[in-house]
Amino acid sequence: MKKWESKLTIKRTSTSPYFSSAFNQNEIESLNPYVDMLPSDSGAATDMLITNTHTNFDLLSGEQVDKLKLVLHPNSGYDNIPVDFVKGSKAPIIIGSTIRAQAVSQYILSALLNHFSPIPQQPFWDVDRKWPRRLISDLKVTLIGYGHIGKILHATLTPIVKELSIYDPFENFTQLNNKNSDVVILACGLNVKSRHMIDKNFLNAIREDALIINAARGELVKTQDLVNFLSANDEAFAVLDVFEKEPADFGLFRNLKNIKHTSHIAGVFKNIDQHTINFEVEVIKNFFEMTDFDFKNKYQKMILQNRLSPSIGLI
């Protein structure tokens, strides 16, 4: 049991727009048994920090960094967190990848099923009963990334597709098998190795009518190369939820009929407020009740310091 002389403090740097108006108060009330929550605009250093994609870590004072005992980043992405901050942080940085994993997986599966098997509306009985769709069981799928989302997709798709190949060199899936792929799904993080991995060369290897789904990170895709590919191949299709620059300019795709774009909403869902708060409460409760060893063992996959690679940085 960890004990301190007084109740620890926590502060949220900012709140994402998709949370409800009641989120902040509900979060305060839920965390209150464990920590005192300071206002986000408080200049006081705090023991714990809740961050998000809008947090500018360079603005944290040396006093604040030195005082930190725990950092919660209840987001899937962490490319806004500087490598030097991660290296220098004595406090474990816990990433909330599990919060949105089911929602993002559902978005990807919806995109896949809706593309290959959209259910037609038939106001009158069709005596021909024709439905020229491709079966999912005939598809070759390339899944890039084998984290929380990748594992859900792997378990879901393996029984129903013809072939599913995984590429994630950090999880020992080192062979990229995208030749003649029917579907390419991006479910990986962004780093110096993965940036612009979907480029002209990659796209030239897949089928001319392939489906590309990106609900991971926008910079995984070289946008102009994808636009060129879609322009040249009318039967190809892309579903994009993330973009190289956000807020995205959808005017870049105005001449394309074979694309669907959404506004970084794959991880948003009806009960996201409570899921986020539940995650925060569980981590903080475990932080107080567990030994350092047990805490770090339980959150091994979520501690950002464990995703540091000497040659790459954050993976």
Residue, then its C-alpha position, 0 to 999 in steps of 0.5 A: m500500500k502506497k501512503w503519502e502524508s496528505k491526499l495527492t492532487i491531480k489536474r486535467t490539462s484540457t478536455s476534448p470536444y466530444f465529451s459531454s457538458a457533464f463530463n468535468q463534474n462527473e470526473i471530479e466526483s469520481l476521482n474525489p475519493y482518491v485525489d483532489m482535482l485542481p482546476s485546469d488553469s491552476g498554476a500549481a504543480t500537481d502530483m498527477l496529470i491527465t493529458n490528451t492530444h491537445t496537451n503541450f508538454d513543452l509548457l510544463s515547468g521543471e517543478q511540475v515535471d519533478k513533482l509528478k508521480l503519475v501521468l494518465h493519457p487516456n487516448s490511443g495516440y501519443d505522438n504529441i508526447p515528446v520522446d525527451f519527456v518520456k525518457g526523463s519522466k520518473a512518473p509512469i505514463i499510462i496510455g488509455s488505448t483500451i478505452r477506444a479499442q472496441a469503438v475503433s474496431q467497430y468502425i473498421l469492421s463497419a467500413l469493411l462490411n458496408h463496402f463489400s455487403p451494403i444491404p440494399q433497400q428494395p421497395f418492391w419484390d425483385v423477381d431476379r433476386k440478384w446481388p452481385r457482391r463479393l464474399i468476405s470469405d474470398l478476401k485477402v486482408t493485410l492488417i498493419g498493427y497488432g496492438h489492442i485494436g489489431k488483436i480484436l480485428h485479428a480474432t474477428l476476421t480470421p474465421i471469416v476471411k480467406e487470408l489475414s496477414i499481420y505486419d507489426p515488426f515490434e510484435n515480431f510480425t516482420q513480413l509485410n505481405n500486401k501483394n494483391s491485397d483486397v483490403v488494407i487496414l491500418a491499426c498501428g502507431l505513428n513513428v519514424k518507421s511507419r510515417h508514409m508507409i502507405d505510399k506509391n510503392f505500397l499502393n502499386a502492390i495491392r489490387e486495383d480495386a482494394l479497400i484501404i481503411n485508416a482509423a489510426r494516424g493520418e501521417l501513416v498515409k502519403t495523401q497525394d499518393l493515395v489520391n493518385f491511386l484512387s484517381a487512377n483506379d475507380e474500383a478502389f476505395a478508401v475510408l479515412d477517419v484521420f488525416e495528415k493535417e487536422p482539422a482536415d480539408f476535405g476539399l483535397f478529395r472533392n474530385l473523388k467518388n471512391i472515398k469516404h471521410t469522417s472527422h476523427i470520430a472512430g473512437v467516439f461512442k455514446n458512453i465514452d465519458q463513463h469509459t474514460i472515467n472508469f479507466e482513470v479511477e481504476v488506474i489511480k486506485n491500482f496506483f495507490e493499492m498495488t506495489d510498484f512491481d505489481f502496478k508496472n506489471k499490470y500496466q506493462k503494455m500501457i506504460l509509454q516508457n516501455r514503448l521506447s526504442p533506442s533507434i526509433g524513439l516511441i513505437 
